[in-house]
């Protein structure tokens, strides 16, 4: 048993209001440099929708992640032979059109415009070329167009739905959308790290955060193609790749990452997990229907004396073990089993988990009046406007069992709390629903408190980083290199 620690995250989608405060917090701190204008290390997508970059979930198009062939894992996008062949062109890498051409505005025109009959306007200017631009897309262009035929009907997660289900999702009285915030998943089996020929990408041993050494990056861009979540970006100004660093300078001082700290809906949870690194390859090779539970089996009980002894033997500090015992992520993922990994079929074993949302009840139109098809206070999950298959494609590798379990438990907790707080639901009915969802009264109360009454310290259990034990990783043999910020290089000087 090779016990390691991993900083992990949970996003509760039932609480996300799509305000994009997280995206702006990240943008203002990390990606306001030249060449990074189009990057959104944190972005919030609207589902159903095509996402950012467009159709990033479609690996038939982008060839990201891993595939298991003849019981061997291999990258879909590259190999040793393809690296040289694709040195100047990656056929499966997103283009500027798949993201969007970043722009600013010509504010000086408001002051310098010649006298005329009309009020001057600040026209959009391309941040790449400096020329006038006709804006055609943005980082979440489908935000207010949920259900539109332009974006929502092209969502890759609609695969496998019947034609009737698709038509129901986009009927006016049954229209539905929810928000899907994304950052780097800091995976246990990251394909971006495996694809890098120069070894610039690496996973920190003390906390599992995936980082990119700007001094070693040579701009091969294999990482961009290999990441199935498209959370590695290429800086067109510096010729280097960049990605989310989980605000590790903040974590090292006990602060939550900027997107977590600024979250208005309080949907984000952060904690540390202990896992068995010796089983990563075995788990990543499992059949798709087994991947969710197999990944859960990697996560170890931080209260188990055997696990604690193995962790100490592997150099994990007692304070980190104590943090793992208090981790909210462990509760959501391992104990309650209501948080699920996104697209586990990519086999990168992401360490960001999502609590799927409870969708509104389906409606029908009778004699011109729209009404709910369920008379219950809380409808059955199969009566929701989002088909179970859609959620399963996102969080269950196409298999509904794990999603159905998570949603049924959430529904049972709602009935239970309604019975406790309001009293218009019979307690006997609520307790029966809890039993059917394999949930005790105490567990339902714990889920309610961590999702509804949680404090800052409840949501973020940040382990001590103990950087003094890994100080050699801070030594930079290329200190003479010009850099900006936390290691991000500036653009090459002209004439050099």
Secondary structure, DSSP 8 states (H G I E B T S, - for coil): --EEEEEEEEEETTS-----HHHHHHHHHHS-STT-TT--SSEEEEESS-TTTTTTT-HHHH--SEEEETTEEEESS--HHHHHHTSS--TTS--TTTS---EEE-TTHHHH----SS-----EEETTT-SB------TTTTTT-TT-TTTGGG-GGGTT--HHHHHHHHSGGG---EEEEE-----TT-HHHHH-TT--EEE-TTT--EEE-TTT-----HHHHH-TT--EEEETTTTEEEE--TTHHHHTTT---HHHHT-SS--EEEEEEEEEGGGHHHHHTS-GGGHHHHHHHHB--TT-HHHHHHHHHTT--HHHHHHHHT-HHHIIIIIS--EEETTGGG-S--SEEEE-----B-EEEETTEEEES--SSS--GGGBSS-HHHHHHHHSTT-SHHHHHHHHHHHHHHHHHHHHHT--S-HHHHHHHHHHTT--HHHHHHHHHHHHS--HHHHB------GGGGGGGG--TTTTS--BTTTB-----TT-
